[in-house]
């Protein structure tokens, strides 16, 4: 858990918890990762005083095996973005599925 300071004129402080994960798994001979991040922010951390959740889970296919590329370098997948009380505004929720390409240097 961390202390969160809102960037506004009111200088509010609240708490934020941010679990992060990356779990490898296999289906047949394909390598995947289930990874993501979720932010939980307290009511004091926003201008409007609303509890917020931002979740970004991802499922990524390692393109190394099927395309004879370097493993753990190129990933293709999908991310689901869910934001409850976006920017701390009550009732403003967002739910979006996004494609993604990840390149590890």
Short mmCIF file of the C-alpha atoms (twelve columns), coordinates in Angstrom:
data_MODEL
# 
_entry.id   MODEL 
# 
loop_
_atom_site.group_PDB 
_atom_site.id 
_atom_site.type_symbol 
_atom_site.label_atom_id 
_atom_site.label_alt_id 
_atom_site.label_comp_id 
_atom_site.label_asym_id 
_atom_site.label_seq_id 
_atom_site.Cartn_x 
_atom_site.Cartn_y 
_atom_site.Cartn_z 
_atom_site.pdbx_PDB_model_num 
ATOM 1   C CA . UNK A 1   0.000   0.000   0.000   1 
ATOM 2   C CA . UNK A 2   1.205   3.508   -0.784  1 
ATOM 3   C CA . UNK A 3   0.189   7.050   0.034   1 
ATOM 4   C CA . UNK A 4   -1.307  8.874   -2.945  1 
ATOM 5   C CA . UNK A 5   -1.233  12.674  -3.330  1 
ATOM 6   C CA . UNK A 6   -3.813  14.164  -5.698  1 
ATOM 7   C CA . UNK A 7   -2.458  16.708  -8.183  1 
ATOM 8   C CA . UNK A 8   -4.949  19.468  -7.491  1 
ATOM 9   C CA . UNK A 9   -5.137  22.656  -5.477  1 
ATOM 10  C CA . UNK A 10  -6.631  20.872  -2.459  1 
ATOM 11  C CA . UNK A 11  -3.481  18.829  -1.717  1 
ATOM 12  C CA . UNK A 12  -5.511  15.721  -0.745  1 
ATOM 13  C CA . UNK A 13  -3.815  12.534  0.379   1 
ATOM 14  C CA . UNK A 14  -5.271  9.049   0.254   1 
ATOM 15  C CA . UNK A 15  -4.108  5.483   -0.250  1 
ATOM 16  C CA . UNK A 16  -3.448  3.419   -3.340  1 
ATOM 17  C CA . UNK A 17  -2.909  -0.341  -3.641  1 
ATOM 18  C CA . UNK A 18  -1.463  -1.628  -6.933  1 
ATOM 19  C CA . UNK A 19  -1.114  -5.399  -7.376  1 
ATOM 20  C CA . UNK A 20  0.964   -6.395  -10.423 1 
ATOM 21  C CA . UNK A 21  1.268   -9.910  -11.849 1 
ATOM 22  C CA . UNK A 22  2.854   -11.910 -14.675 1 
ATOM 23  C CA . UNK A 23  2.045   -15.627 -14.856 1 
ATOM 24  C CA . UNK A 24  3.420   -17.792 -17.699 1 
ATOM 25  C CA . UNK A 25  1.366   -20.740 -18.965 1 
ATOM 26  C CA . UNK A 26  1.237   -23.119 -21.934 1 
ATOM 27  C CA . UNK A 27  -1.553  -24.313 -24.196 1 
ATOM 28  C CA . UNK A 28  -0.385  -27.145 -26.447 1 
ATOM 29  C CA . UNK A 29  3.110   -25.981 -27.477 1 
ATOM 30  C CA . UNK A 30  2.299   -22.261 -27.311 1 
ATOM 31  C CA . UNK A 31  3.693   -20.050 -24.539 1 
ATOM 32  C CA . UNK A 32  1.478   -17.349 -23.038 1 
ATOM 33  C CA . UNK A 33  1.623   -14.810 -20.236 1 
ATOM 34  C CA . UNK A 34  -1.287  -13.614 -18.139 1 
ATOM 35  C CA . UNK A 35  -0.158  -10.285 -16.759 1 
ATOM 36  C CA . UNK A 36  -1.514  -6.971  -15.666 1 
ATOM 37  C CA . UNK A 37  -1.953  -4.298  -13.047 1 
ATOM 38  C CA . UNK A 38  -4.863  -3.024  -10.958 1 
ATOM 39  C CA . UNK A 39  -5.009  0.301   -9.113  1 
ATOM 40  C CA . UNK A 40  -7.342  0.781   -6.164  1 
ATOM 41  C CA . UNK A 41  -7.516  4.425   -4.973  1 
ATOM 42  C CA . UNK A 42  -9.253  5.697   -1.873  1 
ATOM 43  C CA . UNK A 43  -11.958 8.364   -1.863  1 
ATOM 44  C CA . UNK A 44  -9.518  11.028  -0.622  1 
ATOM 45  C CA . UNK A 45  -7.250  10.561  -3.650  1 
ATOM 46  C CA . UNK A 46  -9.552  12.263  -6.172  1 
ATOM 47  C CA . UNK A 47  -11.066 15.716  -6.572  1 
ATOM 48  C CA . UNK A 48  -14.618 14.385  -6.401  1 
ATOM 49  C CA . UNK A 49  -14.006 12.021  -3.493  1 
ATOM 50  C CA . UNK A 50  -14.910 8.800   -5.300  1 
ATOM 51  C CA . UNK A 51  -13.250 5.399   -4.897  1 
ATOM 52  C CA . UNK A 52  -11.525 4.345   -8.162  1 
ATOM 53  C CA . UNK A 53  -10.461 1.063   -9.738  1 
ATOM 54  C CA . UNK A 54  -8.342  0.788   -12.879 1 
ATOM 55  C CA . UNK A 55  -7.721  -2.804  -14.030 1 
ATOM 56  C CA . UNK A 56  -5.588  -3.771  -17.044 1 
ATOM 57  C CA . UNK A 57  -5.330  -7.578  -17.390 1 
ATOM 58  C CA . UNK A 58  -3.544  -8.919  -20.497 1 
ATOM 59  C CA . UNK A 59  -3.176  -12.267 -22.248 1 
ATOM 60  C CA . UNK A 60  -0.107  -12.388 -24.486 1 
ATOM 61  C CA . UNK A 61  1.156   -15.041 -26.905 1 
ATOM 62  C CA . UNK A 62  4.931   -15.418 -27.141 1 
ATOM 63  C CA . UNK A 63  5.601   -15.388 -30.902 1 
ATOM 64  C CA . UNK A 64  8.946   -17.170 -30.431 1 
ATOM 65  C CA . UNK A 65  7.805   -20.780 -30.927 1 
ATOM 66  C CA . UNK A 66  5.228   -20.516 -33.706 1 
ATOM 67  C CA . UNK A 67  7.310   -18.115 -35.848 1 
ATOM 68  C CA . UNK A 68  10.815  -19.392 -35.003 1 
ATOM 69  C CA . UNK A 69  11.756  -16.120 -33.334 1 
ATOM 70  C CA . UNK A 70  13.658  -15.394 -30.126 1 
ATOM 71  C CA . UNK A 71  11.616  -16.457 -27.087 1 
ATOM 72  C CA . UNK A 72  10.377  -13.849 -24.581 1 
ATOM 73  C CA . UNK A 73  10.946  -11.042 -27.079 1 
ATOM 74  C CA . UNK A 74  7.825   -10.577 -29.236 1 
ATOM 75  C CA . UNK A 75  4.286   -10.879 -27.883 1 
ATOM 76  C CA . UNK A 76  0.874   -10.422 -29.453 1 
ATOM 77  C CA . UNK A 77  -2.263  -10.308 -27.365 1 
ATOM 78  C CA . UNK A 78  -5.253  -8.578  -25.939 1 
ATOM 79  C CA . UNK A 79  -5.755  -6.222  -23.002 1 
ATOM 80  C CA . UNK A 80  -8.995  -5.420  -21.216 1 
ATOM 81  C CA . UNK A 81  -9.130  -1.957  -19.648 1 
ATOM 82  C CA . UNK A 82  -11.736 -1.391  -16.940 1 
ATOM 83  C CA . UNK A 83  -11.940 1.921   -15.077 1 
ATOM 84  C CA . UNK A 84  -14.558 2.394   -12.364 1 
ATOM 85  C CA . UNK A 85  -15.252 6.055   -11.503 1 
ATOM 86  C CA . UNK A 86  -12.771 7.286   -14.124 1 
ATOM 87  C CA . UNK A 87  -10.800 10.309  -12.866 1 
ATOM 88  C CA . UNK A 88  -12.811 9.997   -9.635  1 
ATOM 89  C CA . UNK A 89  -16.094 10.934  -11.331 1 
ATOM 90  C CA . UNK A 90  -18.945 8.861   -9.916  1 
ATOM 91  C CA . UNK A 91  -20.717 6.800   -12.573 1 
ATOM 92  C CA . UNK A 92  -18.105 7.450   -15.285 1 
ATOM 93  C CA . UNK A 93  -16.960 3.908   -16.081 1 
ATOM 94  C CA . UNK A 94  -14.885 2.693   -19.014 1 
ATOM 95  C CA . UNK A 95  -14.689 -0.819  -20.442 1 
ATOM 96  C CA . UNK A 96  -12.490 -1.369  -23.528 1 
ATOM 97  C CA . UNK A 97  -10.863 -4.388  -25.189 1 
ATOM 98  C CA . UNK A 98  -7.592  -3.493  -26.919 1 
ATOM 99  C CA . UNK A 99  -5.157  -5.438  -29.065 1 
ATOM 100 C CA . UNK A 100 -1.513  -5.090  -28.215 1 
ATOM 101 C CA . UNK A 101 1.973   -5.906  -29.469 1 
ATOM 102 C CA . UNK A 102 4.797   -6.054  -26.950 1 
ATOM 103 C CA . UNK A 103 8.503   -5.963  -27.791 1 
ATOM 104 C CA . UNK A 104 11.071  -6.655  -25.045 1 
ATOM 105 C CA . UNK A 105 14.472  -5.061  -25.639 1 
# 
